[in-house]
Amino acid sequence: MRILRRWLYLIIGGALLMPFIVLVTVLLGSNRSLMEGVVNADLLYFAAALPLAAVAGFFPLARTIEVPMARAMLGDRAQAVDPAGRGDRGRVALYWLAHVGLGGVVSAMTLAIPPAAVIMVLMPFAADLGWRQHPPWVDALGGFAPVAGIALLAGLVLAAVGAGEALARLAPTLLGPSAHDRIATLRRTAEQLAERNRLARELHDSVGHTLSVVILQASAASAVLDTDLEFARKALSHIEETAREAQSELDDVLGMLRETPRLRHILGRSGLQVDAAVAGDETRIPPQVAHELHQILREGLTNIIRHAGQVPARLRLDIRDAELEMTLSNPLGRGSSRVAGGRGLQGIRERVSVLRGELAFGVPDEEWVLKVKLPLGGPS
């Protein structure tokens, strides 16, 4: 079946060449002085039609015609050709020329060889069939005519198979992506990777923050389970509420919803005592900047819980005309050893970098301080 599909594909190539052969026949055939002395006019028309066909291959329609046919009829190799790409016009024209050229040759052979081969194979029975006249070249073959006929048929099959295989090998290279297509593919890949990284940060920040709160509450409940049953019950209730909210938030992250939680909501869910002061109008913050700011704050609160425990924190948010500045600080907890590494700070650094902001953190005065500046214009 594959051989027959490729053979048909070659015959289609010959059919695509026919309008150019007709045009050349009209132009050259009408000029008797030019055609005088030409032994094989058909071969001349074929050779003269190829340059015209090559010019037609530079038009976008050539690739539009070739790609679906090649993918459907040439087999596995041609499946790699992307129909949505633009391709390189020079290479597409070269493939078009190969298709119509080889197709023209195989089509002519398909029309001429089978009848001639039948005549040669049946020559020993010419008298029985009542053949009184036959082509001179058949007489020249004598008794070898049937063998020559079979050889011609085998040659036709081999020519069709070879030409089809050649086009199948050429298709991915000549019909494949252009430099523009490759750049577009790389850009899409980079965007997909960036989106995956963003999703990973969202999941890390959301789930990490929730688990830290749950661990803190569970630890407190476990410590007083035998002495203060009421406190333990409240802690377990808070764990349940936090888990339910986390489940809803996780759905939001996976759905890439654009809405971001309000500042007070994040502070309330942290389980920490936070002295917060906001200077300026929070509603002036663009949605993307607000989203990243809230995730940075969430990660900052999570880091406080992880490294210092349930200590009081202080938040200062100053919203100016062109930028905002957030300062989050907390006293160092017992045994706390804050360092400049960790996935949390790395996530904050990536978010600040995306927005072209500034990040600073450290322990200037027995207090951990995280300071972030973000332009209100978002990423540039």
N, C-alpha and C positions, 0 to 999 in steps of 0.2 A: 504493500500500500504506500509506503514512503517513497519508493521509486516512482510509482505512478503519479503521486502528488507533485514530486519534483519535476517530473516530465511535463505534467500539465502546466506547472509554473513557468517552465522554459517556453512552452508553446504560447503562453500568455505574453511572455517577453517578445516573442516574434510578432504577435498581434500588435503590441504597442509600437513596434518598429514600422509596421506597414504604412501608417499615414506618412511617415517621412520618406519611405521608398516611393510611394505614389507621387509625392510632391517632387522628388528628384526625377522620377520618370517623366513627369510632365515638363519639367524645366529642361532636362537634357535631351529627352527623346524628340522634342520639337526642333532641336538644333541638328540638322542633318550633317553639316560640315564638321561639327564636333564629334558626332558619333561615327563618322566615316572611318572605316578601318578597325573599329572596335570588334574584337572577336567574341567576347562574352558580355553583352550589355547588362544582363541581370547581375553579374558580379560587380560591374561598375556602379550600378544603381545602389546595390547593397553597401559598397564601400563609401559612396558619397552620402548616403543617408545617416551613417554613424555620427559624423561631426554635428549634424543638425540635432540628432537625438541627444548627444552629449550636452549641447546648449540647453535643451529643454530640461535636462536633469538638474540644472541650477535653480529651477523654480521650486518653491516650497511644496507645490502639488506633487512633485516626484516622490518626496519622502512620504507624503500622505498616502500615496498609492502603494509604495513599496513595502512599508513596514507591516501593515496588517497582512498582506499576502505572504511576505517572508515568514512571519510568525506562524501563520496557519499552515504553510505548505512545505517549509524547509526543515522542520523538525526542531530538536532540542536547542541547538546552538543559537538559532535565530530568536528563541524565546527570551534571550537576555536583552534584546533591543527594547528600549522604553518607548512606547508610542507617544507619550506626553512630551518627550524631548524635542529639541529643534534640530539637532544634528549639525554637522559641518557640511556646508553646501558643496564644497569641492569634493569631499569624500562621497557624499550622496550622489553627485553627478557621475563619479567614477563607477559606483555600484550600478547606477541606472544604465550606464553604457555597457557594463559587463552583462547585465541582465538581458537587455534588448539585443546585444551582439551575439552572445551565446544562444539566446532564445531564437534569434533569426536563423542561425546555422542549424540548430537542432530541429526547428520547425521545417526548414527546407529539406533536411535529410528525412524527416518523418513523412513528408509528402512524396519524396522521390524514391527512396530506397525500397519500401515494402512492395510496390508494384514491380519494380525491376527485379527484386529478389524472387518474387513469385514466378516471373517469366523464366529466370535462370534455373530455378529448381524444377520447373516443369518442362524444360527443353528436351530431356530424353523422351518425353511423351508427346512431342510436337506433332508427329505424324498422326498419332491416334486422336489428337485433339483437333486435327484439321488445320493446323497453322501452316500456311503456305509462305507467309512473309514474316520476318522478325528482324529486330535491329541488327546492324552489322557487327556491333561490338559483342553481341551474344555469339555470333558465329566464330569470332576470334577466340573465344574461350573454349570452344569445342566441348570435350567431355568434362571439362572442369567447371562448367557453368553451374551445376547444382551446388558444388562446394563453394564456389564464389558467392552464390546467392545466400547461402547460410552464413558465410563469413561477413557479408554486408549487413545482414540482420544483427549478427552479434556485434559488429562495429557500431551500429546505430544504438544498440542498448548500452554499450560501453560509453559511447559519447554522451548519451543522456545522463547516465549515472555519474560520469566524471564531471560534466558541467553542473549538475545539480549539487554535487558535493563541493565543488569550488565556490558556488554562490552561497552555500550554507556556511562555509568557513569565512567568506568575505563579509557576510551580513553583520555580525557583531562589531567588526572593526570599522566598516565603512558607513553603516547605518547607526552606529553607536553614538554615545553622547559627545557633544561638542565641549569646548572649554567652558562655555557659558552654562551648559547643562551640568557639568561637573561642579562648578562653583555653586550653582543652585542646590545641588544635592548636598554638598558640604555644608551649606548654610542651613538647610533643613535639618541635617544631622546635628549641627551645633545647637540649633534651637531646641531640638528634642532633648539633647543632653542637658541643656540649661534648665529645661522644664522639669526633667527628672531630678536634677540637683535641687531645684526649688522645692519640689514635692518632698524630697528627702529631708530638707531643712524644716519644712512645715511639720512633717511627722515627728521629727526629732524634738522640735520645740514643744509641740502640743502634747505628745505622749510623755516626753521626758518631764515636762512641768507637772503633768497630772500624777505621774508615778511618784515624783518627789513629794507632792502634797499628801498622797495616799500613804506613803511610807512614814512620813512624819506623824500623821494622825494615828496610823496603826501602831506605831511605836509608843505614842503617848497612851493610847487605849490599853495596850498590853501592860504598861508600867503600873497603871492604876486599876486594873481589872478587879483585883481582890479588895481594894480599899475604897474606891470611888466608882461604884457601879453606874451612877448617873452620868459622870463625865465620860466613862467608857462608852455608854450608850450614845451620847451626843457625838463622840468621835466617830463611832461606826456609822451613824446617820450622815455625818459630814462626808465620810468616805463614799457612801452610796450615792450621795448627791453629786460629789465630784466625779465619780465614775460615769454617772448618767450624762452629765454635762460633757465629759470627755468623749463619750460615744457620739453625741450629737456633733461635737466639734470635729471629730475625726471624719464624720460624713461630710462636713463642710470642706475640710481640707482635701479629701479625695475628690469631691465635686468641683474643686477650684472655684468656690464661690467668691465673689468680689467683696462682699460685705466684710468689714472687720469689727471686732468687738470694741466697745467703748473702754476708755482708760479706767474708769472706776470699776467696771466689771472685772477687769483683769486683776486689779488690786484686791478686790473683794474675794476672788477665787484663790488668791495665793496663800491664804491662811496666815499671812504675816501682818504685824502691826506696822503700817506704812504712813509716815507723815508726808502727805502729798500737797504740793503747792503748784498751781498752774497759772502762769502769767501770759495772757493772750487768749485768743479765741481758738479753741481746739477744732472747731468746724472749718477753719481756714486751711487746715492741712489737707493736701490732695489725697485721694483715696489710696494710691499706691504708697505714698510716703507714710500715711497713717497705718497702713497694714504692716509695713516693715518696722515702723516705730513700735507698734504694739508687740510684734514678735520679739524685737530686741528687749523690750521691757519684760516680757514674759520670761525670756531666757535669763535676764539679769536677776529676776526674783528667784528663778529656779536655782541659779548658782548660789544665791544667798542661803537658801534652804540646804543645799548640798554641803556647802563648805562651812557655814557659820551656825546653822540650825535656826531655831525660832527666835531670832533677835529682831529688835526694832530696826526699821529701815527708813531712809529719808529720800524722797523724790522731789526734784525741782525740774519743772518743764517751762522753758521760756520760749514763747512763740513770737518771733520777730517778723519783719516784712519779708525778708528773703530767705531766712533760715530759722531753724529751731534748735534749741540746745537742751538736752536731757542729762541730768546728773542724778545718778542713783548711788547711794552710799549706805554703809552699814558697819557697825563695830565688828571687829574680828571675834569670832566665837572661840571657845576653849579648844585648843589644839588645832585651830585653823591654820592652814599653810597654803595661801593663795599663790598660784603661779600663773605665768602668762600663757600656759598651754591649755589643752582641753578642747573637746568638741564644742562646748557651749560658746566659748570666746571665739573659736574659729567660725562658728555660724554667725555670730554678731559681726565679726570682721567682714565676712562675705556680704552680708546685707548692707553694711555701711559702704562697702566698696561699690556695690551695684548702684547706689544712689549718689556716688561721688562725694561722700561725706567724710567726716573725721572721727577717729576713735582714739580714746586714751583711757588707760586704767592703771591702777597701782595702789600702793598703801602709803600715802604721804604722811598720815598722822594717826597711826594705830587704827586706821579706818580704811576699809576697802572702798574705792571710788571708781565708778564707771561713768565716763563722760562721752557723750555722742553729740555731734553736730551734723544736721542733715539739711541740705538745701530744699526749699519748698517747691522748687521746680521739678524735682524728681531726677531721674537719670538723664544725662546729657548725651 
